Amino acid sequence: MVRILYMIYLWLFFVPVFLVLTILTALTVIIGCLLGGEKIFAYYPGMIWSRLTCYLALCPVKVRGRENINHKQSYVFVSNHQGAFDIFLVYGFLGVPVKWVMKAGIAKIPFVGAACRAAGFIFVDNSTPKAAARSVLEAERCLKNGASVVVFPEGSRTYTGKMIRFKKGAYQMAADQHLPIVPITLNGPFDVLPIGSINVCRHRMEMVIHPALFTDGMDISHKGLQEMADKTQAIIASSLWDKYK
């Protein structure tokens, strides 16, 4: 009975309100950034939109480890990728402005793609090695300008709730710019909206922000970067709920 009531609420209230909020947020970001307010409009409208989405979906959120972030420092945040609600959880509750490194396909979503471009987010094109290299350079440009970036090193959402091996791109960026890497563990988004589903499920979510790993002196060979990727993956796995391990 509770599930039936939630589905009625979801499709008659949550979905229409979410769509309206998404369009209004995208327009606010586009206009604000075009008027020169990227520093404010690339973050705050999206943060508010993300929080409201979690609240409206009736998904309680718990955050641990915010004390591990220095708000005067730029970071490369790396996280496991459980589902679509990862975006809302990180964007809404991390507590610091970030640029997203995201799949090129998101640029085709009406309103959302244009807002992401206006906000200076980085679209990753893996169609060719040369295109992928350009994406990394674009992300590094953002880092040089004092921004922090969020990367999902798995490259795509999990189909099982469990992680796949991390790729090295985020770690190359961090090493090139001598920036610390902050691992983030996400729990719950897989149960809220897994890949392939259109039905949101009410479920609690948790974000664990781990202490930063510094990259000064890091081995930047292929082996060294993969070792750092594996190390952060192990840190993230240490705080996963048992069913995701």
LINTAPE-V632716 format. One record per residue. N is the residue number from 1. RES is the residue in three letters. PHI is phi in whole degrees, 0 to 359 (* if undefined). PSI is psi as a letter, one per 30 degrees, with the letter a starting at -180 (NA if undefined). D_CENTER is the distance of its C-alpha to the mean C-alpha in Angstrom with 2 decimals. Layout:
n res phi psi d_center
N RES PHI PSI D_CENTER
N RES PHI PSI D_CENTER
This chain:
n res phi psi d_center
1 MET * e 33.60
2 VAL 298 e 30.48
3 ARG 297 e 28.32
4 ILE 296 e 30.50
5 LEU 298 e 30.22
6 TYR 294 e 26.44
7 MET 295 e 26.44
8 ILE 296 e 28.85
9 TYR 300 e 26.72
10 LEU 299 e 23.60
11 TRP 274 f 25.34
12 LEU 267 f 27.76
13 PHE 235 e 25.63
14 PHE 300 e 21.88
15 VAL 299 e 21.38
16 PRO 299 e 23.69
17 VAL 293 e 22.30
18 PHE 299 e 18.66
19 LEU 297 e 19.85
20 VAL 295 e 21.82
21 LEU 299 e 19.10
22 THR 296 e 16.76
23 ILE 295 e 19.67
24 LEU 297 e 20.70
25 THR 296 e 17.31
26 ALA 299 e 17.09
27 LEU 296 e 20.71
28 THR 298 e 20.31
29 VAL 296 e 17.60
30 ILE 300 e 19.78
31 ILE 294 e 22.97
32 GLY 299 e 21.82
33 CYS 290 e 20.39
34 LEU 296 f 23.52
35 LEU 275 g 25.67
36 GLY 97 g 24.29
37 GLY 256 h 22.00
38 GLU 303 e 18.71
39 LYS 302 e 18.15
40 ILE 270 e 18.34
41 PHE 280 f 17.38
42 ALA 282 f 14.19
43 TYR 238 e 12.71
44 TYR 296 e 15.03
45 PRO 300 e 15.50
46 GLY 293 e 11.84
47 MET 296 e 11.64
48 ILE 295 e 14.88
49 TRP 302 e 14.05
50 SER 294 e 11.12
51 ARG 297 e 13.57
52 LEU 299 e 16.37
53 THR 298 e 14.77
54 CYS 295 e 14.44
55 TYR 295 e 17.91
56 LEU 292 f 19.46
57 ALA 282 f 18.35
58 LEU 62 h 20.20
59 CYS 254 j 17.50
60 PRO 295 k 18.14
61 VAL 238 k 15.42
62 LYS 238 k 16.29
63 VAL 237 k 14.72
64 ARG 234 k 16.45
65 GLY 98 g 16.57
66 ARG 301 f 15.83
67 GLU 294 f 19.11
68 ASN 277 f 17.64
69 ILE 254 k 16.06
70 ASN 264 j 18.57
71 HIS 291 f 17.77
72 LYS 263 g 20.01
73 GLN 248 k 18.21
74 SER 272 k 15.55
75 TYR 223 l 13.21
76 VAL 253 j 11.13
77 PHE 272 k 8.46
78 VAL 238 k 8.28
79 SER 219 l 7.26
80 ASN 291 l 9.03
81 HIS 236 j 8.06
82 GLN 271 e 10.47
83 GLY 181 a 10.18
84 ALA 298 e 9.32
85 PHE 284 f 9.08
86 ASP 304 e 5.96
87 ILE 300 e 4.58
88 PHE 293 e 7.80
89 LEU 293 e 7.91
90 VAL 287 e 5.50
91 TYR 297 e 6.54
92 GLY 280 f 9.87
93 PHE 233 f 10.85
94 LEU 294 e 9.69
95 GLY 93 g 12.63
96 VAL 223 k 12.22
97 PRO 296 k 11.63
98 VAL 220 l 8.94
99 LYS 254 k 8.88
100 TRP 262 k 6.33
101 VAL 259 j 7.88
102 MET 226 l 8.27
103 LYS 296 k 11.31
104 ALA 299 f 14.46
105 GLY 298 f 15.31
106 ILE 295 f 12.99
107 ALA 297 f 15.43
108 LYS 272 f 18.14
109 ILE 287 k 16.96
110 PRO 305 k 19.49
111 PHE 69 e 18.58
112 VAL 298 e 14.78
113 GLY 300 e 15.28
114 ALA 295 e 17.73
115 ALA 294 e 15.69
116 CYS 296 e 12.80
117 ARG 296 e 15.72
118 ALA 298 e 17.40
119 ALA 280 f 14.53
120 GLY 82 g 14.55
121 PHE 288 l 11.22
122 ILE 254 k 11.92
123 PHE 264 k 12.78
124 VAL 269 k 13.56
125 ASP 251 j 17.04
126 ASN 261 g 18.24
127 SER 294 e 21.53
128 THR 218 l 23.50
129 PRO 302 e 23.23
130 LYS 294 e 24.16
131 ALA 294 e 21.41
132 ALA 296 e 18.78
133 ALA 296 e 20.43
134 ARG 297 e 20.24
135 SER 296 e 16.46
136 VAL 296 e 16.37
137 LEU 297 e 18.98
138 GLU 294 e 17.12
139 ALA 296 e 14.12
140 GLU 293 e 16.89
141 ARG 298 e 18.53
142 CYS 297 e 15.72
143 LEU 294 e 15.91
144 LYS 296 f 19.67
145 ASN 274 g 19.45
146 GLY 92 g 18.00
147 ALA 273 l 14.33
148 SER 255 l 11.49
149 VAL 237 l 8.70
150 VAL 245 k 5.33
151 VAL 231 k 6.29
152 PHE 258 j 6.69
153 PRO 295 f 10.44
154 GLU 292 f 11.81
155 GLY 91 f 11.36
156 SER 204 l 11.38
157 ARG 290 k 11.21
158 THR 286 k 14.00
159 TYR 266 f 17.27
160 THR 238 f 18.69
161 GLY 94 f 16.18
162 LYS 262 l 17.01
163 MET 283 l 15.21
164 ILE 253 l 16.56
165 ARG 296 k 17.32
166 PHE 287 k 14.80
167 LYS 270 l 15.52
168 LYS 264 f 16.66
169 GLY 306 e 15.14
170 ALA 297 e 12.72
171 TYR 283 e 15.79
172 GLN 296 e 18.09
173 MET 301 e 16.21
174 ALA 297 e 16.34
175 ALA 293 e 19.96
176 ASP 299 e 21.07
177 GLN 260 g 20.03
178 HIS 55 h 21.11
179 LEU 250 k 17.95
180 PRO 290 l 16.98
181 ILE 253 k 14.18
182 VAL 245 j 12.55
183 PRO 286 k 11.73
184 ILE 232 k 9.75
185 THR 260 k 11.19
186 LEU 249 k 10.04
187 ASN 236 k 13.22
188 GLY 110 e 14.24
189 PRO 302 f 11.77
190 PHE 297 e 13.92
191 ASP 279 f 16.89
192 VAL 282 e 15.67
193 LEU 205 i 14.88
194 PRO 286 l 15.10
195 ILE 300 k 15.21
196 GLY 91 f 18.55
197 SER 251 l 19.09
198 ILE 244 f 19.53
199 ASN 259 j 20.67
200 VAL 288 k 18.45
201 CYS 245 k 19.85
202 ARG 289 k 20.17
203 HIS 201 k 18.78
204 ARG 290 l 17.75
205 MET 228 l 14.29
206 GLU 219 k 13.74
207 MET 236 k 11.38
208 VAL 245 j 13.30
209 ILE 261 j 12.79
210 HIS 271 l 15.24
211 PRO 300 k 17.62
212 ALA 291 k 16.92
213 LEU 251 k 18.51
214 PHE 271 k 20.52
215 THR 255 f 21.09
216 ASP 300 k 24.54
217 GLY 80 g 26.98
218 MET 290 k 24.51
219 ASP 291 j 26.01
220 ILE 259 g 24.38
221 SER 288 l 26.29
222 HIS 308 e 24.77
223 LYS 294 e 25.72
224 GLY 296 e 24.45
225 LEU 294 e 20.92
226 GLN 293 e 20.81
227 GLU 297 e 22.24
228 MET 294 e 19.48
229 ALA 300 e 16.87
230 ASP 294 e 19.02
231 LYS 295 e 19.42
232 THR 292 e 15.79
233 GLN 296 e 15.53
234 ALA 293 e 18.64
235 ILE 296 e 17.38
236 ILE 299 e 14.35
237 ALA 297 f 16.95
238 SER 296 f 19.31
239 SER 249 g 17.54
240 LEU 290 k 16.78
241 TRP 297 l 19.09
242 ASP 306 e 22.12
243 LYS 289 f 21.57
244 TYR 261 f 18.39
245 LYS 277 NA 20.23
